[in-house]
Amino acid sequence: MAKKTIRDIEVEGKRVLVRVDFNVPLDMKTGAITDDSRIRAALPTIRYLVDHRAKVILCSHLGRPDGKVVEELRMAPIAQRLSQLTNLPVSTASDCIGADVEKAASTLKEGDILLLENIRFHTEEEANDPFFAQALAKLADIYVDDAFGTAHRAHASTVGIAKYLPAVAGFLMEKELKALGSLLTNPEHPFGALLGGAKVSDKIGLIQNISDKVDLLLIGGGMAATFLKAQGYEVGLSLVETDKQDLAHELMEAAKRKGISLLVPADVMVANSISAEATGEIVPIADIPTNKSIVDIGPKTVELFSQQIRQCQTVFWNGPMGVYEIPQFARGTKAMVELLASMKATTVIGGGSTAEIVEEMNLTHKMTHVSTGGGASLNFLKGKSLPGVSVLLDKEK
């Protein structure tokens, strides 16, 4: 059932606590934000609340402070950047709970914005401690979840707080649920899924859940080694999940029975080591040396995958095609990004490293949707219930 959003609830004059995902990458030497896309993603919700005269209280985690105060992970730089983006003053709190914060929240005027201190400075957040959730709830009249990237985590600020306040979705949460939900309910066909990354185990649930919906499955990245090994190919020193070989074989057989085209690489780039100094060599999959590792898909595979993807009206992509962090092993991944950016089809990009790659190449605007949640988007497409979504109020039938 669809979830209520901030459109469905009266916010004027109310203190509205918004769980956002401002976990942005920082330059740890200077403290500067290196990518503000997550802050920008929350702007529609923040602007709506300000325009509708709400008293806006924002709450987020930053980094992994493990329940301790880490000076480099304070929220002040985030508040400064948010103020620049909104052209509005953004005040900060010294903590996220307690008497001083309650006083700051109670004195907010309509249209004011207050950013709480890093929520993960408290161990109670990730433990979903009910008393901590109650302390957060004291700050506000309404709870809004706009942090899709943390929706798969049952934390105090994503789940616990919803027991004490009316809970609705922000616009980013709504956008994510619609874009990803459409892949499961009414994708335009042909529908292709391009899957990469290191491990088959990360994608098993996804493949199984979408196998009745897709027409095409393309397997690249490190996980391709397990599929190739299951077909009897030598994969050298490549990481293989030996306990998943039988499952990979079953997935290929199931795809064949269902009439789904499941393609693995035809050629690959291999290298002696996974390092910036290593030199890659293109080989057919039948000629992978025993002393080398697969580090990228090869040019024939790029062409094969491209021919198939161009026929699709809907494409979902999650996981790089090679060791993207090393420039000489990133060609296959970049080729896929450029292809998807050039298409008129619906293109949906999974979050995490996949989204980061698209953003690094400045091609986010060319995609239909780039998810802000890696683990959350995968869990959603696996058919799992997301705790941070389940607690939100349902719309009336």
Secondary structure, 3 states (H helix, E strand, C coil): CCECEHHHCCCCCCEEEEECCCCCCECCCCCCECCCHHHHHCHHHHHHHHHCCCEEEEECCCCCCCCCCCHHHCCHHHHHHHHHHHCCCCEECCCCCCHHHHHHHHCCCCCCEEECCCHHHCHHHHCCCHHHHHHHHCCCCEEEECCHHHCCCCCCCCCHHHHCCCEEECHHHHHHHHHHHHHHHCCCCCEEEEECCCCCCCCHHHHHHHCCCCCEEEECCCCHHHHHHHCCCCCCCCCCCHHHHHHHHHHHHHHHHHCCEEECCCEEEEECCCCCCCCCEEEEHHHCCCCCEEEEECHHHHHHHHHHHCCCCEEEEECCCCCCCCHHHCHHHHHHHHHHHHCCCEEEECCCHHHHHHHHCCCHHHCCEECCCHHHHHHHHCCCCCHHHHCCCECCC
